[in-house]
Amino acid sequence: MIDTYGRNVTYLRLSVTELCNLRCRYCMPPEGICKRAHDDMLTEEEMTDAVRAAAALGITKVRITGGEPLVKPNILSICRRVSRVEGIRETALTTNAVRLPEMAAPLREAGIHRVNISLDTLDGQKYAFITRVGRLKDALAGIEAALAAGFDKVKINTVLIGGFNDDEVPALAALTMKWPVDVRFIELMPMPGSAFSGKAEAFVPAGRVLEMLPNMEPVREHDGVARLYRLPGACGSVGLISPLSSHFCAECSRLRLTADGFLKPCLHSREEICIKGMDREEMTEAMRKAILMKPGQHEALSATEGSRAARAMNRIGG
Ligand code: SAM
């Protein structure tokens, strides 16, 4: 469906849980989050109905996210149902990879085409620091499992954090030489609940990656909002995603649905529409309204000016 600003909205980010087995400092508060009552969250049936409603409006791609989608006990069933909805051509999933060693092959069988894996460092101590509770070896085993499972694409997402991992840009980009993966560097966003919000020194513009890797060549392929480059001889591309230094609102084709049933027309706005308890027709109407509510662009966002979103990332779905 075309929105008020002529953008074709084709992509739904479906958050299936707010819970996570990690506690990334830029994503959620240290204590994690309170487990909410079951009745407050979308059921599997409601999620499937929401995807059917989205498909009726022309959405063709769904990304399942969270929180951590792989901690959701019925995740395989959700993936199976979402990927089979008529009109959905691509079903992707974003994960921290910790549970991929046992889940990668079943996810592939359940219809997941692509996985994005979050990995911010290759140093075990830094990984434990940024995730507060995680072990690097679990994430690396998860990446290997994803590669073995034969997904159409495996991408690694790294949030650039000044003074934390900016010195690791060459090593992280070099993963594209070792594995058939794309590595994407994402600018840190000042989200509610982030330990780095208001800390200007933590913000690194994605363009800095180009200064650090001068031998990269631009790639002409299109990959959503990422600008793509490639190291000579690499199997995969290096992508730069710059929500702050060069926001991509003009190309935004996304609608988000939170695990508690709120449609978010824009990541950085407070506006939400609740669809919990609606039937499919009502959901379709709510989605139409949400698409028409998408702003032309979000309000000013900078390293120190926080997002207007009312929720931490784990409660939105990244
Ligand atoms: N648990 C999964 C994972 O770790 O990928 C999925 C959810 S996580 C919220 C999804 C993505 O959001 C991750 O790639 C993470 O790096 C990104 N993210 C979370 N907070 C962010 C922030 N403040 N700035 C930029 N990216 C952020």
Residues whose N, C-alpha, C, O or C-beta is under 5 A from the ligand:
A	BS01	SAM	Y26 C27 T65 G66 G67 E68 T94 T95 N96 N116 S118 N157 V159 E187 L188 M189 M191 S194 M313 N314 G317 G318
